[in-house]
C-alpha cells in the first residue's frame, strides 16, 4: 500500500497523473485502508524477520531497556535491525565479517559497529542476538534468534540457563499459521475490492454527465447574480455585511435546489436513460445557448 501511495504522490508531483488515474489511485488506496481496518488480512507477521521481532518482544517485553547484537549485516539481519530501531531498542550493536558493512548498518540505525574480538563480550551482555550469516558451519557454539540456513547456532545452546533459542523452523511454524489466518480473510477483502471497483465505475460513468451538471450550475449562478445585482442596486441602505449575507443566502438556495437533481443524474449516468436525462436538462434549461438567449 505504501508503494502505491508513493507512486501516486510521485506521479502527482510531476503532473503525470490525470483526473481518471488520480481517482483510480484514490479508490485503490481506500480499498487498501478498508482491507486493513475492516478485516484481519494484515494481522500477524509472515516475513521471517518480522516473526523474529515478534518473538523477541514476546520474551523481552519493553525493548527500550534492552540491548541487541546483530551478527552479519545481511538482508535478513538488516530488516530485523531497522525494525528494532523503529521500536526503540535501547542499544544496537552490529558485527559483520566486513567492518565497513557493519558500520554502514550501524549508522542507519543509530547503533555501533564492533570488531570480532568484542563479540564474546557483547554476546554475554546482550538481551537478544540475531544471526543470519551464510557460513557453512556453526559460528556460535555451546559457549539467540537464529535466522540462517544452515544454522549459525549450535542446538545445544538452547540448554543454557536463561537462553531461549529460536531458529527458522520455529519461526516458520508461526508464519504458516499467520498465512492460513490471512487466507481466511481473502473473501472479505475481495468483497471490499469489488465495492471500490463498483464505486470507481460509477464515478467514471458520471463523467458523461459532468459537462451538463457544470453548465446547469453555471446557468443557475449566472441568473442568481444577475437578479441579485439588479435588486441590490435598488437597496442602497443595506450595509456591506447585509449584502454578504444575502449573497450567501441566495447561493445556498441555488445549491440546495440543484443538489438532489444533479446527484440523481450522476447516479443514473451509467443507465441507458442517463444520457437522455442529461439531454433533456440541456434542452429544458437552454444550456447549449448563450446566456442572453435563454
N, C-alpha and C positions, 0 to 999 in steps of 0.2 A: 504494500500500500504506500509506503514511504517513497519507493522508487517511482510509482505512478505520479504521486504528488510532486516530486522533484522534477520529473519530466514535464508535467503540466506548467509548473512555475517557470521553468527554463524557456519553454515554448512561448509563454505569455510575455516574458521579459524581452524576447526577441521578435515580437509581433509575428509569430509563426503559428498562431492558433486562432482560427476564425470563430465566429459565433456558434456554429454547429459543433465543431470539435471541442470547443470550450464547454458547451453544455454536456457533451458526451463524457468528458473527463469528470465534470462535477457529479454526474449521475454515478459514474464508476466509483469515485471516492466515497460518495454517500452509501453506495451498496457495501463497500468495504467496512465503513464505520458501523453500519447496521449489523453486518455479519458478526462483528466482534462484540457489539453491545447486546444483541438480541439472541445470540447463540453461544455455545461453548467451543466454537471451531478453533479459537486461538488459545484455549486453556490447556495448560500442560506443555512443557517443553518437549521438543522432539529432536533437536540437534544435540549431539553428544556434549559439546561444550556447555550448553545451557543446562543440560541434565547434571553435569558435574557441578555447576554453580549451585543448582537446587540442592544437591546432596550436601555440599559444603555448608550452605545456610541452615539446612535441617539439623546438622550436627553442631554447628558453631553458634547459631542464633545471630546476634548482632555482630556485624562484620567490622564496625568502626573501632573495635578494640583488638582486632586480630592481625596477624602477620601471615603473608603468603609467600611461598617460594615457587617461582615459575622456572621449570627446567626445560630449556631449549625454547628459543623464540620462533617456533614454527607456527603454522596456521592455527592448529587446534589450541595451543597454549596462548597464542596471541589473542584469540577470541575470548578465551577464559579470562585473561589478564585485563582486557579492556572492560569486560563486564564487571569484574571485581572492582575496578577503579570507579565505574559508574555507581556501584552500590556502596561506595565509601569505605573500602578496605583500608585499615589504618596504615599498613606498610606493605609494599610490594617489592620483592627482590627477584631479580632475573639473572639466571645463568644460562649461557649458551656456549657451544663449542667455539664460536667466533665472538669475541668480546664486542666487536662493532655491532653485531646483530642484537646482542643483549642491551647495549647502550641505546640503540635506536628504539627498541620496545620500551625500555625503562623511561626514556624521555617522553614518550607518548602517554604514559600512564602515571606520571609523577612518581616513578619508582626509582630503584637503584640497581645498577648492574654490579655483579660480584664476580671475582675471579674464581677459578676452580678450587683453589686451596681453601676458600671460605665456605664451600658447600657443606661440609660436615657440621661446622659450627652453626650455620644458618638453619640447616635441616633440623637440628636438635631444638632450635628455638622457635620454629615455625608452627603455626596452628594448622595450616593446610599446605599440602605440596601438590602441585600439578606438574605431571611429567608426561611428555609426548615426544620422544625422540625417534629417530629412525635406526637406532643402534640394533644390531642383530643379536645382542646378548643383554642380560640383565645388568643395569647400571646401579641400582640401589639394592643392596643385599641385606642380610639379616642385621644388620647393624643398627594414605597417601593417596590423591586421585591419580590412578594410572590410566592415561588416555592413549597409550601407544599399542600398536600391533607390530611385532610381538611385544610382550610385556616388558616394561622398563623395571618393574619392581618384583623382587622375589616373593612368591606367595607366602613364605614363612613370616614375612614382615607383619602379616595380619595377626600373628600370635603375640606380638609385643604388646605389653600392657598399655592401655590408653591410645593405641593406634588403631584407626579404622581404615582399612584398605578397600577401595572401590576400583574395579577395572572396567574395561569396556563391556564385558559380559554382564556385569551388574547394571551398568547404565542402559544397555540395550534392552534389558527386561522392562525397565521403566518406559523407554522410548516406544516399545511395542504396545504397551498399554495405552499410552497417550495417543498414538496413531489410531488405535481402534476407537478410542473415545471421539476423536475428531471425525472419523469416518461416519460415526453415528449422527453427526450434525450436518452432513453434506446435503441431505434432502432439504433441511430447513434453510440452508444458505442458498441452495438453488432456487427456492421459493422467493427469497429476498431479491436475488438477481433478476428473476423473472418479473417481479413487480417494478424494479427500477428500469428494466428494458421497456416495459409497457409504458411507464411514465415518460421515458425519453421519446418513445414513438409518438405518444400523444402530443408532446411538445413540438416534435418535428413536424407533425401534421398541422399543428396550429399556425405554422409559418405561412401556410397557404392563405389564411385569412388575416394575417397581421397587417398587411397594407390597408385593408378595408377598415380594420379597427383604428389604425392610426389616422386615417382620413376622416373617420366619423368623429373621433375625439377632437381633431384639429378644426373641423367644421363647427362643432358644438362650441369650442372655445372661442372661435372667431365671432360667432353670433353673440356669445356672452360678453366678450369685450366690447363689441360694437354697441350693444344695448347699454352696457354699464357706462361707457364713455358718454353716450348720449344723455342719460339720466343724471349722472353725477355732475355733468356740466351745468345742470339747472339748480343743483343744490349747493350753492356757494357757502352756506352756513356750516356745512359739515367740516369737522376737523380732519387732519391727516390721519389720525388714529381711527376715526369713524369710517373713513374711506377704506382703510386697510381691512377693517372688519367686514365691510360689505364685499370687498374684493374676495376675501377668504370664503365668505358665506356662499357667494354665487359659484365659485369654483367647486366648493364642496357639493352643492346641489347638482351641478352638471356631472361631477364624478360619480355621485350615488345613483343618478338616473341611468348612467351608461354602464355601471359596474356589472349588474346581472346580465343584461343583453350581450355584452362583449364576452363575459365569462362563458355563457352558454354557447356562443358562437365558436369559441375556442374548443369547447368540449365536443361539438359535433363537426369539427373541421375534418375529421377523418371519415365521417359518414358520407354516404352518397349524396345527402342533401346539403352537406356543409357548404360547398361552393355555391349552391343555389341560394342559400340564405345570404351569403356574402354579396352575391349579385343583386339580390332583392334590396339589401341595405344601400348599396351604391346607387341603385335607381331611385329608391324612395327619398333618399336624402341628397340626391344630385351630387354625389361625391366625385363624379368624373367631370363636373362642370366647374368653371371658375366661380369663386365665391360670390361675385357680384351678380352672376346669372341665376343664383339659387332663389 
